[in-house]
Amino acid sequence: MFSVGQENISSPPSTKGAVKYGELIVLGCNGSLPNGDKGRRKSRFALCRRNKANGVKPSTVHPSCTPQAAKAISNKEQHSISYTLSRAQTVVVEYTHDCNTDMFQIGRSTETPIDFVVTDTLPGGQNQADGQAVQSTISRFACRIICQRNPPYSARIYAAGFDSSKNIFLGEKAAKWRMQDGQMDGLTTNGVLVMHPRHGFNQDSKPGLWREISVCGNVFMLRETRSSQQRGKMVDCESNELVDGSLIDLCGATLLWRTAEGLSHTPTVKHLEALRQELNAGRPQCPVGFNTLAFPSLRRKDVLDEKQPWAYLRCGHVHGYHGWGSRRNPEVDAESPERECPMCRTRGPYVPLWLGCEAGFYVDAEPPTHAFIPCGHVCSEKTAAYWSQIPLPHGTHTFQAACPFCIQLLSGESGFIRLIFQSPLD
């Protein structure tokens, strides 16, 4: 049932477009954006080796506003980063072409330098409408990922991306400093945070520590707040190299990095569909109405169905929908879900269950047996346990665990519960 080998990670260099470095998956999007995936705006983005290398690396440093510095900024064929120290002094670092790497840029801007357009993800899997994007906390040119074109195809992340004029400008208020080797470095306004998991991305994974990545790819402890001008302490022993399961937070959206090799060991959508059919084949019943329950198809993942399983998330008992004499409808109940379980009299959230459809979030390929609280997204036990341990950035200075499928903040002791299905009595 696995997709082993389908990623073609060992394809020869001559095979056009066959080498995939990895994929970025937006947390809170359960398989696709609410309004559908369109162009560069989608729920997941594959980074593949380009036909022609477009990577860049730092070269000449111009210590002040010299004619050469001004020329580097105005030359639209020349990549450069400008560090404004004061009105009178700007240090400009020229970047030169690197034939060994490919560069991919991520941000809110829809301008052509951005490969993957990311907008704010709101709890419940909703994306901000275009009209609201003005208030977004995601930078227009948020970050860039540089991938080695040859094995082992390592991918490194850097804060900030080059604009249409191939420039990055760090203004007077941005945190910036001169390093010992004379190079400059700095942080973007709301920062780019990264968390590398410990023990890989599998059922033994444990969350790592959140760090901030600088414009030059150095690793720092977090600032007191996202936009503080005082940088955190540098962490020399850690790197900006992404590993399978690394999380990237852009202050408004969080992305999961999956390597091509990691994806080859991950369940596919076909596998999740097979697990859904297997679950439905067991003909789970409502213990009160005795009607057969069934999870809707992955395509109808947001449409309430009359056979939809519902669950009391304090105890885990699975039922069909019932109003118990009240005239409330399922949509209203989902908004105010506190109810009493008829099986055990436990009071708690009563919500419809939805299968987690984004295969990239799973740490194993086990059956969907557990549900996140309070959203009701269902996945394997190890997957639920892993995500419930991860404190995701929330707002500008707090961290809290959330469901990866809809980014709704978790509640309850563990954030998830084992579901109790009733088998058919016949």
Phi, psi and omega in degrees: 000345181283167179258031184306129178087345186290342181280350178057040185291341181255017181296146181295150182304334183285342182286115187299123174068011185278334185279115176256126178284321182166189179224147172255130181237129182280124175293143180095355177248110186275063178105336177194161177292154182305322181264012180094152178279126182226121175057235181275358179254102183208177185277340177214149186225124180270132176260111182241156181298130183284157177297327179226133182300139178230015180290159177225158177217152183295145177228259187282138175253123175258111188291346179206184184286070178274165175303324179295322179295315179299322179294321180296322181289318185280340181284112184284356176261357185247119175286139177206155174239127181254128178248106181277112180272323177202177179298335184264345185226126175228125176267130181244128178251118177281146175242141182244160182298140177237110185286355182261359184226158173245140180247135176234134184245142183234139177178182182277337183294146176262008178295157188300331180295342181274121180278326185230108182275121183239127176247167183301134177258125181258152179307142183094005177079014180270141175259148178298141176292158182304324182293336181270350187298343180299325182273007184299145175265358176280133179293148179298320177238081194285311184200171177222148178240128181252121182249136175289132183285346181243159180307143008271022176056042181295147181240129179239145183251144180225142177288147178075149178233158180282139181276190184296338177265011180064031179242152167237125180248121172256109185291180184301324186277347181288146176290125181208159184198164178261133180271171184298329181275008179093343178289156176263161174208163181192176179239151177276168188308301181262359173076158174242114182258145180225140173231121176264128178289154175267145180067031176075189178249089181203191185291350177260005184296146172230145180295146174266198179261144176286135178231164174251140180255134181271176180299328179265006176087014176279159185251132182228154169292160186292149172288167179299317172228166185304319188255015179301144179279351179266116182286158175282177181287140181289140179249094186296327188277000180244158184234169179270011179285127181284142176240166180302122181096000177298140176253137180240121180251127183253018181061071182139338176206144178241135182245143174257129176264124174241127177286161179299320180293318179299318180295330181291344178253010183261146177299146178268172176299324177299320179294318178297322178295321178295321178294322177297313181296324179295319178297314180292328180295336177286355178046059176300144184242154170287124184292350180253307182275347181059016176276147181286137181257155179206134174286131179295162181298158182299332179291329181259045189287347181242005184254119180296132182247153182292337178267003184307131173288138172243156180219150170270113191279356175276329183244335178094000180291130181262132180229175163274174179288135173217143181261350181049050175084343178280156183265012181289147179259167184304321182298319180290318180299325180294334179281324180232079198269013182285119183214170178254127180291127180290344181279319187228003177066014177283133177267140178177186179298138179236107190224158173289148179264137179233137176287138172286114188266345182277101186298331183295344180275348184280136177267351177210185182241028182282164182297155178283107186236350185232152181237142174285147177251127013252012190276334179085015174285135188252136177205190180286161182299313183295324179294316178297319181295320182296308184291333180289344179270348188269117175280104181275142177303133182225116187072210186259349181209009177244160179228135180205145179292145181215158175292129181293336184281334182222358177063015176287136183296138183277152178225178183085174184298313184252345182089354179207167182213150176283133181275142179248103179268145173260127179285159178298142184287338180282000000 
